[in-house]
């Protein structure tokens, strides 16, 4: 997991070729001007999903994880809390990972958390349990972009 300001995003060049593609695209485009939905950047290797989201209570939310994609999360309006865990355990025995949606859900202890908004991002890598879109302060709704970066 990496969190930083968007102004420093280019510092992470060289970690993965698809992350470099995302960094270049974000530097050349105004993500706030995108419509809600999926915008293709490089086929299925890099794309961005823009959405409106109702924020949830972190205590009641499960950690999600992905195997194929990293999530580069950027708040466009509003702010959110995120939580991260080094590992998780299945919510129920044999809880399935859904390859079609590249998502699984686990329980685990929060080991780091932060707040987005104000020009910040958080990048969650495959296999890292994380809880995005959680309430912080009085904000209950936000508009956000999630850049999906294939890491396999």
N, C-alpha and C positions, 0 to 999 in steps of 0.2 A: 504494500500500500504506500502510495506517495500522496502527500497533500502539500499544496503550495499556492502561490498566486498565479493567475493566468499570465501575468507579465514575465514569469520565470519558466513557462512551459517549455521553451526551447532548450533549457538546460538538460532536458531528459532525452535529447536526441541521441541516437545510437544504441538505445536499449533494445529496440526491435524495429525492423523495417516498416511494419505497419503502424507503429506508434509514430515514426518519422512522417509517414503519409498523413496521419491525423494532425500532427503539429503543423505541417506545411499548409494543409487545407484550412485549419482554424486561423492561421496567420493571414490568409488571403480572403477569407469570407466573414461576413457578419452573421454569426449563428443566431443572434437575437432576431434577425429578419426572416428566419426560416418559418414555414408553416408547421403546425403540429403534424406529426407523422414521421415516416422514414425518408431520409434523404441519403441517396447512395453517394459515397465518396470514391470507393474502389471496390465495386461489386459487393460480394459477401465478406471481403477481407476487412473493410472499414466502412461504416455507415453511422449515421447519427439519427437517433430518435428524439424528437422534440415533443413534449407533453405537458399538460396541466395536471398537477397532482395534489390531492388532498393529503395533508400530512397526518401521520399516525403516531400513536403512543409507542415509544421505543420499548417500553416494558412488555407490551403485548405482542410485539412483532417478532417474527422468526428471522434468523440470519439467512440470507440467500447466498448461493455460490454459483459459479460458472466454471466449466471445464475448457471451453473453446475460446471464449472472449474475455478480454479485460473491459472494464467499465470506466470510462473517463466521464465523471459526473460534473456538470456545470450548472449552477443556478442562474436563470435568466432574470427572474423577478422573485422577490421573497428570499427566504433563507430556510435552511433545513439543518437538522442534526443528523450525523451519521455515526454508526458504531462499527467496530471492527473486532474480530477475534482471530487468534492464530489457528484455531481449529474448532470443529464443532462435532456434535454427536447427533445421530438421526433423531428427528422428532418422534417418530414411531418406528418400531422394528421394521427393517427392510424398506424404509422410506425411499421411494424411487427418485433417481435423477432423471429428468426429462430431456433427452438429447435433442428433441425437436425445438424446444424453447431454450436449450442450454441453461437450465436452471434446476437447482435442488435447494432444499431448505433444511436447516439444522438448528439445534440449540447449542448454546455455548456461553461462556462468560465473556462479557465485553472487556476487551483489553486496551482499547483506545477509542476515543470519540473526538468529534470535532464539529465545527459549524461551517457550512458553506454560505454563499452569498458574498457580497462585497468583493467580487473579482477573484474568488478562490476556486480551486478545483480539488477533487480527490480522484485518484486512480486506483481501482481495485484490480488486482491481477487474478487470473484463473486459480481457483482453489481457495481463495481467501473469503471466508465468511464475512458478510457485511450487511448492515441494515441502513439503507438510504431512506430518504423521505420521512424522517421522523421530526416531530414537533420540537421547536425551540422557541422559547419566549412566546410572544403573542401571535406569531405567524402560523396560520393553519392551512395555507394554500400557496402553491408556487408554480411557476413555469420553469421547466428545466430541459437541458439537453443532455443526453447520454450518448457519448460516442462509443460504439462497440468496435473493439479492435481485436481481430483474430490473432491469437498468439501461438497457435499450434503449428 
